[in-house]
Amino acid sequence: IPTSSPLYNYYLDMVYEGAQRETIEQASEFTNAKVVYFVVNRYWARSKELISASKKQADDWAALAGDQIYVFKYVLD
């Protein structure tokens, strides 16, 4: 996501304010997307917290590249 995009603020909220489904829902409303993906790289300082929180709230998730990249899928109505 380009840092100049309004969508980037939702991403920053997920990373720095805690991965909350409410933020995903807001991003969905902003984009009219019914499916939203959130990606977390293990090298990030707070990755363990983000991964743990996202696993609890996402509808599905996958670990890639030897568990170095996590992709979380949120399906919204």
Backbone as CSV, one residue per row, in Angstrom:
resi,resn,N_x,N_y,N_z,CA_x,CA_y,CA_z,C_x,C_y,C_z
1,ILE,0.857,-1.167,0.000,0.000,0.000,0.000,0.907,1.235,0.000
2,PRO,0.747,2.103,-0.956,1.539,3.341,-0.951,1.252,4.167,0.314
3,THR,2.270,4.752,0.871,2.099,5.517,2.108,1.250,6.771,1.920
4,SER,1.048,7.188,0.701,0.209,8.360,0.451,-1.272,7.986,0.325
5,SER,-1.577,6.710,0.326,-2.952,6.246,0.186,-3.705,6.366,1.507
6,PRO,-4.971,6.779,1.469,-5.775,6.807,2.705,-5.891,5.426,3.344
7,LEU,-5.797,4.385,2.542,-5.873,3.018,3.057,-4.695,2.690,3.979
8,TYR,-3.585,3.365,3.767,-2.390,3.127,4.583,-2.644,3.414,6.061
9,ASN,-3.517,4.356,6.363,-3.822,4.657,7.765,-4.473,3.486,8.481
10,TYR,-5.298,2.713,7.772,-5.888,1.514,8.378,-4.802,0.490,8.684
11,TYR,-3.868,0.380,7.765,-2.740,-0.531,7.960,-1.918,-0.131,9.189
12,LEU,-1.633,1.156,9.307,-0.876,1.638,10.464,-1.632,1.380,11.764
13,ASP,-2.940,1.565,11.747,-3.747,1.264,12.933,-3.630,-0.206,13.302
14,MET,-3.663,-1.081,12.318,-3.537,-2.519,12.594,-2.186,-2.825,13.228
15,VAL,-1.157,-2.213,12.719,0.206,-2.504,13.196,0.500,-1.864,14.552
16,TYR,0.114,-0.607,14.730,0.524,0.119,15.928,-0.538,0.248,17.012
17,GLU,-1.808,0.092,16.651,-2.871,0.214,17.645,-3.425,-1.143,18.051
18,GLY,-2.875,-2.192,17.503,-3.346,-3.543,17.810,-4.254,-4.040,16.707
19,ALA,-4.018,-5.233,16.289,-4.791,-5.827,15.197,-6.216,-6.084,15.660
20,GLN,-7.111,-5.207,15.263,-8.517,-5.294,15.662,-9.397,-5.528,14.442
21,ARG,-10.362,-6.398,14.588,-11.293,-6.650,13.483,-12.060,-5.376,13.119
22,GLU,-12.321,-4.527,14.080,-13.017,-3.268,13.819,-12.271,-2.428,12.777
23,THR,-10.957,-2.413,12.856,-10.156,-1.670,11.878,-10.312,-2.285,10.494
24,ILE,-10.325,-3.606,10.424,-10.536,-4.304,9.151,-11.909,-3.959,8.594
25,GLU,-12.918,-3.922,9.458,-14.272,-3.571,9.022,-14.318,-2.154,8.458
26,GLN,-13.605,-1.236,9.085,-13.553,0.140,8.592,-12.866,0.209,7.222
27,ALA,-11.793,-0.548,7.063,-11.099,-0.600,5.769,-12.013,-1.204,4.708
28,SER,-12.795,-2.199,5.087,-13.747,-2.813,4.167,-14.793,-1.810,3.714
29,GLU,-15.313,-1.040,4.654,-16.312,-0.016,4.306,-15.707,1.042,3.385
30,PHE,-14.479,1.429,3.655,-13.807,2.456,2.859,-13.607,1.998,1.412
31,THR,-13.298,0.719,1.231,-12.969,0.196,-0.101,-14.104,-0.562,-0.759
32,ASN,-15.163,-0.851,0.004,-16.251,-1.713,-0.469,-15.782,-3.128,-0.763
33,ALA,-14.700,-3.537,-0.148,-14.184,-4.897,-0.313,-14.896,-5.832,0.651
34,LYS,-15.195,-7.019,0.197,-15.839,-8.027,1.045,-14.815,-8.963,1.682
35,VAL,-13.605,-8.943,1.145,-12.503,-9.741,1.694,-11.303,-8.818,1.855
36,VAL,-10.710,-8.839,3.045,-9.550,-8.000,3.336,-8.421,-8.900,3.823
37,TYR,-7.221,-8.653,3.332,-6.037,-9.406,3.753,-5.110,-8.483,4.538
38,PHE,-4.514,-9.046,5.576,-3.546,-8.322,6.400,-2.299,-9.198,6.484
39,VAL,-1.146,-8.635,6.161,0.105,-9.392,6.105,1.043,-8.922,7.211
40,VAL,1.633,-9.889,7.911,2.578,-9.601,8.989,3.864,-10.377,8.715
41,ASN,4.976,-9.667,8.711,6.292,-10.298,8.568,6.892,-10.541,9.945
42,ARG,7.513,-11.688,10.125,8.068,-12.056,11.429,9.204,-11.147,11.878
43,TYR,9.859,-10.449,10.978,10.985,-9.598,11.382,10.524,-8.300,12.053
44,TRP,9.223,-8.002,12.031,8.741,-6.797,12.698,8.871,-6.950,14.207
45,ALA,9.152,-5.872,14.865,9.386,-5.893,16.314,8.200,-6.461,17.089
46,ARG,6.981,-6.131,16.707,5.791,-6.570,17.440,5.074,-7.722,16.743
47,SER,5.782,-8.457,15.915,5.122,-9.477,15.096,4.430,-10.554,15.925
48,LYS,5.018,-10.987,17.016,4.384,-12.040,17.822,3.015,-11.606,18.330
49,GLU,2.922,-10.371,18.822,1.643,-9.834,19.307,0.631,-9.722,18.173
50,LEU,1.065,-9.194,17.030,0.169,-9.019,15.890,-0.328,-10.353,15.363
51,ILE,0.561,-11.312,15.272,0.189,-12.634,14.774,-0.800,-13.300,15.718
52,SER,-0.521,-13.240,16.989,-1.413,-13.848,17.989,-2.805,-13.216,17.947
53,ALA,-2.873,-11.892,17.944,-4.159,-11.199,17.914,-4.901,-11.471,16.612
54,SER,-4.186,-11.475,15.512,-4.813,-11.673,14.210,-5.345,-13.094,14.054
55,LYS,-4.654,-14.069,14.580,-5.127,-15.454,14.509,-6.489,-15.597,15.182
56,LYS,-6.716,-14.856,16.246,-7.969,-14.945,16.988,-9.132,-14.274,16.253
57,GLN,-8.842,-13.281,15.431,-9.900,-12.479,14.825,-10.132,-12.751,13.338
58,ALA,-9.139,-13.265,12.663,-9.263,-13.504,11.226,-10.144,-14.724,10.964
59,ASP,-10.723,-14.759,9.783,-11.533,-15.899,9.382,-10.670,-17.055,8.900
60,ASP,-9.485,-16.750,8.436,-8.546,-17.767,7.981,-7.156,-17.142,7.964
61,TRP,-6.144,-17.961,7.993,-4.781,-17.441,7.917,-3.858,-18.523,7.385
62,ALA,-2.706,-18.086,6.895,-1.693,-19.005,6.396,-0.320,-18.455,6.747
63,ALA,0.585,-19.366,7.050,1.988,-19.014,7.286,2.780,-19.444,6.051
64,LEU,3.603,-18.550,5.552,4.376,-18.797,4.340,5.870,-18.633,4.609
65,ALA,6.669,-19.111,3.681,8.124,-18.917,3.722,8.719,-19.371,5.053
66,GLY,8.367,-20.587,5.467,8.917,-21.111,6.715,8.458,-20.327,7.930
67,ASP,7.189,-19.945,7.944,6.593,-19.177,9.047,7.201,-17.785,9.214
68,GLN,7.701,-17.211,8.143,8.267,-15.869,8.197,7.281,-14.793,7.773
69,ILE,6.229,-15.212,7.063,5.193,-14.283,6.599,3.838,-14.884,6.939
70,TYR,2.984,-14.087,7.549,1.634,-14.527,7.887,0.629,-13.690,7.115
71,VAL,-0.327,-14.363,6.497,-1.383,-13.696,5.746,-2.705,-14.027,6.429
72,PHE,-3.434,-12.993,6.818,-4.712,-13.158,7.513,-5.828,-12.708,6.588
73,LYS,-6.866,-13.527,6.519,-8.004,-13.247,5.651,-9.223,-12.944,6.502
74,TYR,-9.867,-11.837,6.197,-11.087,-11.418,6.873,-12.204,-11.353,5.839
75,VAL,-13.284,-12.063,6.105,-14.431,-12.068,5.201,-15.539,-11.263,5.878
76,LEU,-16.026,-10.245,5.170,-17.017,-9.337,5.744,-18.299,-9.372,4.924
77,ASP,-19.402,-9.052,5.578,-20.700,-9.035,4.895,-20.900,-7.759,4.126
